[in-house]
Amino acid sequence: MERNIILVPTDFTSAADCALDHAIEIARLFIHKICLLHVDNKKLTTLQKEKVQKQLDKISIVTSKRTGLEVFNLIREGNIFEQINETANQLKAEFVIMGIHGKKGLQHIVGSYAYKVVSNSIVPVMVVKKKHIHLGYNNIVIPIDFSYESSQKLNLAIRFAKYFDSTIHVIGIIGSASSAMKIKKEALLKQVHDYVENGGVNAITEVLIKPGSNVEDEILDYSDKIDADLIMIVAEKSGPFTEFFRFNVAEQIIDRAEIPILTIIPNDVYNEEEDEDETLLSSFFDPLGIIDKPSNP
């Protein structure tokens, strides 16, 4: 089944409206459909369900007329985190785009609870907090630790960048002031730079030497400095990143960032045959063996 659906959870709040705004822009360029999903954690009465359905239908019709996109909707009952991921799997959605309210929010999806959706999703999840005030994602930040999992962001970023004429900023963060380590990482980033530019996208790479600093602080500070529109990160099911990302950086960034965050759960097992596949999340081409690939069991 072709993955041509963007799933947008909605609780009819301004945060959900922001998510729909982003979904419309991406759907227009990728020629995708949009599915609005409302999840209630309790069983709805017939009257309540009719009221919710009426709200969903109104948003779907207005959005479709305004944008020319195909928009449909679904109602689910149960745990919101489980239902979002189950529905994404059933629909074979390519993205989930959801709005969150921050840690002080009082709605269904609050701050770090969004990580429950992110860390259990098999499709990329974009988390947004604010309305998209301009077209496109001009500057995309990718923190990379040179692991196989981290590298899987690159092809998705290249695809985004081609559509939006973006610049990809790849940053390597190291906690050592060692000159040898810096030279090694700069050499690796040069190969990443060439790979991205060979894909037809402008790339900027930089090694940040920050002994003793928090990785999430450095990622967010760098993103602010370049006026980034999107940060792409890997969210492990177990929580932490590998190598330099020893704390739950993904959750911290989702909580704190004001710009959209696109998260990817990496494939569990490396398969060389997948490198020849032209799927969206095919693995990073690694001719010189710079990436530490996990072994097949």
C-alpha positions as CSV (number, residue, x, y, z in Angstrom):
1,M,0.0,0.0,0.0
2,E,1.3,3.4,-0.9
3,R,2.1,5.6,2.1
4,N,0.3,8.7,1.1
5,I,-1.6,9.7,4.3
6,I,-0.7,12.2,6.9
7,L,-2.4,11.5,10.2
8,V,-3.3,14.5,12.3
9,P,-4.7,13.9,15.9
10,T,-7.1,16.6,16.9
11,D,-8.8,17.7,20.1
12,F,-10.2,20.8,18.5
13,T,-7.7,23.1,20.1
14,S,-5.4,25.7,18.7
15,A,-2.5,23.3,19.0
16,A,-4.4,20.8,16.8
17,D,-5.0,23.6,14.3
18,C,-1.3,24.3,14.2
19,A,-0.7,20.6,13.4
20,L,-3.2,20.8,10.6
21,D,-1.6,23.9,9.2
22,H,1.7,22.0,8.9
23,A,0.0,18.9,7.5
24,I,-1.6,21.0,4.7
25,E,1.7,22.4,3.5
26,I,3.4,19.0,3.5
27,A,0.4,17.3,1.9
28,R,0.3,19.8,-0.9
29,L,3.9,19.2,-1.9
30,F,3.9,15.4,-1.3
31,I,0.4,15.0,-2.9
32,H,-0.9,13.3,0.2
33,K,-4.2,12.9,1.9
34,I,-5.0,14.1,5.4
35,C,-6.8,12.0,8.1
36,L,-8.1,13.9,11.1
37,L,-8.2,11.6,14.1
38,H,-10.1,12.3,17.3
39,V,-9.5,10.0,20.3
40,D,-11.6,10.0,23.4
41,N,-10.4,8.1,26.5
42,K,-13.9,7.2,27.5
43,K,-16.8,5.6,25.6
44,L,-18.9,8.2,23.9
45,T,-22.7,8.3,24.0
46,T,-24.5,8.4,20.6
47,L,-25.2,12.1,21.1
48,Q,-21.6,12.8,22.0
49,K,-20.3,10.9,19.0
50,E,-22.6,12.7,16.7
51,K,-21.4,16.0,18.0
52,V,-17.8,15.1,17.5
53,Q,-18.5,13.7,14.1
54,K,-20.1,17.0,13.1
55,Q,-17.1,19.0,14.2
56,L,-14.7,16.7,12.3
57,D,-16.8,16.8,9.2
58,K,-16.9,20.6,9.3
59,I,-13.1,20.8,9.6
60,S,-12.6,18.2,6.9
61,I,-15.0,19.9,4.4
62,V,-13.7,23.4,5.0
63,T,-10.1,22.3,4.7
64,S,-10.7,20.3,1.6
65,K,-12.5,23.2,-0.1
66,R,-9.8,25.6,0.9
67,T,-6.8,23.5,-0.2
68,G,-8.1,21.1,-2.8
69,L,-6.7,18.2,-0.7
70,E,-8.5,15.0,0.2
71,V,-9.4,15.1,3.9
72,F,-11.2,12.5,5.8
73,N,-11.7,11.7,9.5
74,L,-11.9,9.0,12.1
75,I,-13.1,8.7,15.7
76,R,-11.5,6.3,18.1
77,E,-12.0,5.5,21.8
78,G,-9.4,4.4,24.3
79,N,-5.8,5.4,25.2
80,I,-4.8,8.3,23.1
81,F,-1.2,7.3,22.7
82,E,-2.1,3.7,21.7
83,Q,-4.9,4.8,19.3
84,I,-2.7,7.3,17.4
85,N,-0.1,4.7,16.7
86,E,-2.6,1.9,16.0
87,T,-4.4,4.1,13.5
88,A,-1.2,5.2,11.9
89,N,-0.2,1.6,11.4
90,Q,-3.7,0.6,10.0
91,L,-3.7,3.5,7.5
92,K,0.0,2.9,6.6
93,A,0.4,6.7,7.2
94,E,3.7,8.2,6.2
95,F,3.7,10.9,8.9
96,V,1.9,11.7,12.1
97,I,1.8,15.5,12.7
98,M,0.5,16.5,16.1
99,G,0.2,19.7,18.1
100,I,1.2,19.8,21.8
101,H,0.5,22.3,24.4
102,G,3.7,22.3,26.4
103,K,4.3,21.1,29.9
104,K,1.7,23.5,31.3
105,G,-1.1,22.4,29.0
106,L,-4.2,20.9,30.2
107,Q,-5.4,19.0,27.1
108,H,-4.9,15.3,26.1
109,I,-1.4,15.7,24.7
110,V,0.8,17.5,27.2
111,G,4.5,18.2,26.9
112,S,6.7,15.1,27.3
113,Y,3.6,12.8,27.1
114,A,4.0,13.3,23.4
115,Y,7.1,11.2,23.6
116,K,4.8,8.2,24.4
117,V,3.5,8.6,20.8
118,V,6.9,9.3,19.3
119,S,8.8,6.4,21.0
120,N,6.2,3.8,20.0
121,S,5.6,5.0,16.4
122,I,7.0,3.1,13.4
123,V,6.4,6.2,11.2
124,P,8.0,9.7,11.5
125,V,6.2,12.0,14.0
126,M,6.3,15.7,13.7
127,V,5.5,17.6,16.9
128,V,4.5,21.3,16.6
129,K,3.5,24.0,19.1
130,K,3.0,27.1,17.0
131,K,1.3,28.1,13.8
132,H,3.4,27.9,10.7
133,I,4.0,31.6,9.9
134,H,5.8,31.1,6.6
135,L,6.1,28.7,3.8
136,G,8.5,25.8,3.9
137,Y,11.3,24.6,6.1
138,N,14.3,26.8,5.0
139,N,16.8,25.5,7.6
140,I,16.7,21.9,8.8
141,V,19.0,20.9,11.7
142,I,20.2,17.4,12.0
143,P,22.3,16.4,15.1
144,I,24.2,13.3,14.2
145,D,26.3,10.9,16.2
146,F,27.5,8.8,13.3
147,S,25.6,5.7,14.3
148,Y,23.5,3.7,11.8
149,E,20.3,4.8,13.6
150,S,21.2,8.5,13.5
151,S,22.0,8.3,9.8
152,Q,18.5,7.2,8.8
153,K,17.4,10.8,9.1
154,L,19.4,11.9,6.1
155,N,17.3,10.5,3.3
156,L,14.1,11.9,4.9
157,A,15.8,15.3,5.3
158,I,17.0,15.3,1.7
159,R,13.4,14.6,0.5
160,F,12.1,17.5,2.6
161,A,14.8,19.8,1.5
162,K,14.2,19.2,-2.2
163,Y,10.6,20.1,-1.9
164,F,11.2,23.2,0.3
165,D,14.5,24.3,-1.2
166,S,16.0,24.0,2.3
167,T,19.5,24.0,3.6
168,I,20.4,21.0,5.8
169,H,22.6,21.8,8.8
170,V,24.3,18.6,10.1
171,I,26.0,19.1,13.5
172,G,28.2,16.7,15.3
173,I,28.5,17.3,19.1
174,I,31.5,16.0,20.9
175,G,32.3,16.2,24.6
176,S,36.0,15.9,24.2
177,A,38.5,18.7,23.4
178,S,40.8,16.2,21.8
179,S,42.2,17.5,18.5
180,A,42.3,14.0,17.1
181,M,38.7,13.5,17.9
182,K,37.8,16.8,16.2
183,I,39.7,15.9,13.1
184,K,38.1,12.5,12.9
185,K,34.5,13.9,13.3
186,E,35.2,16.6,10.8
187,A,36.3,14.0,8.3
188,L,33.1,12.0,8.9
189,L,31.0,15.1,8.5
190,K,32.7,16.0,5.2
191,Q,31.4,12.6,3.9
192,V,28.0,13.4,5.2
193,H,28.2,16.8,3.6
194,D,29.1,15.3,0.2
195,Y,26.3,12.7,0.5
196,V,23.7,15.4,1.1
197,E,25.0,17.7,-1.7
198,N,25.2,14.8,-4.1
199,G,21.5,14.3,-3.4
200,G,20.9,17.8,-4.8
201,V,20.6,19.7,-1.5
202,N,22.6,22.5,0.0
203,A,24.4,21.3,3.2
204,I,26.3,23.0,6.0
205,T,28.2,20.8,8.5
206,E,29.9,21.7,11.8
207,V,31.5,20.0,14.7
208,L,30.6,21.5,18.1
209,I,33.1,20.9,20.9
210,K,31.2,21.3,24.1
211,P,32.8,19.4,27.0
212,G,30.4,19.0,29.9
213,S,27.4,20.6,28.2
214,N,23.9,19.2,27.7
215,V,23.4,18.0,24.2
216,E,19.8,19.3,24.1
217,D,21.1,22.8,25.0
218,E,23.6,22.8,22.2
219,I,21.1,21.6,19.6
220,L,18.5,24.2,20.7
221,D,21.1,27.0,20.9
222,Y,22.4,26.2,17.4
223,S,18.9,26.0,16.0
224,D,18.1,29.4,17.4
225,K,21.4,30.9,16.1
226,I,20.6,29.8,12.5
227,D,16.9,30.5,12.7
228,A,16.0,26.9,12.0
229,D,12.5,25.9,10.9
230,L,12.8,22.2,11.7
231,I,14.9,19.8,13.9
232,M,15.1,16.2,12.9
233,I,16.1,13.7,15.7
234,V,16.2,10.0,16.3
235,A,14.0,8.8,19.2
236,E,15.0,5.4,20.5
237,K,12.3,3.1,21.9
238,S,14.5,2.7,25.0
239,G,14.8,6.5,25.4
240,P,18.4,7.7,25.1
241,F,20.4,8.4,22.0
242,T,23.5,6.4,21.4
243,E,27.1,7.5,21.9
244,F,27.0,11.2,22.9
245,F,23.3,11.3,23.5
246,R,23.3,9.4,26.8
247,F,20.3,11.2,28.3
248,N,16.8,11.4,26.9
249,V,17.6,14.2,24.5
250,A,14.6,13.5,22.2
251,E,12.1,14.0,25.0
252,Q,13.9,17.2,26.3
253,I,14.0,18.7,22.8
254,I,10.3,18.0,22.3
255,D,9.4,19.6,25.6
256,R,11.6,22.7,25.1
257,A,11.7,23.5,21.4
258,E,9.4,26.1,19.9
259,I,10.0,25.0,16.3
260,P,8.7,21.7,14.8
261,I,10.5,18.5,15.7
262,L,10.4,15.6,13.3
263,T,11.3,12.3,15.0
264,I,12.2,9.0,13.5
265,I,12.4,5.6,15.2
266,P,15.3,3.7,13.5
267,N,15.0,0.3,11.9
268,D,15.9,-2.3,14.5
269,V,18.2,-4.3,12.3
270,Y,20.5,-3.3,9.5
271,N,19.9,-5.0,6.2
272,E,22.3,-4.4,3.3
273,E,19.5,-5.2,0.8
274,E,17.5,-2.2,2.1
275,D,20.3,0.1,0.9
276,E,19.2,-0.5,-2.7
277,D,15.6,0.3,-1.8
278,E,14.4,3.7,-2.7
279,T,11.9,3.9,0.2
280,L,11.7,7.1,2.2
281,L,13.6,5.7,5.2
282,S,16.2,3.6,3.3
283,S,19.5,3.6,5.1
284,F,22.3,6.0,4.6
285,F,24.7,5.0,1.8
286,D,28.0,4.3,3.6
287,P,30.7,3.4,1.1
288,L,33.6,3.9,3.4
289,G,32.1,2.1,6.4
290,I,32.0,5.2,8.6
291,I,28.8,4.1,10.4
292,D,28.8,1.4,13.0
293,K,26.1,-1.0,11.8
294,P,24.4,-3.4,14.2
295,S,24.9,-7.1,13.5
296,N,22.1,-9.3,12.3
297,P,21.1,-11.8,15.0
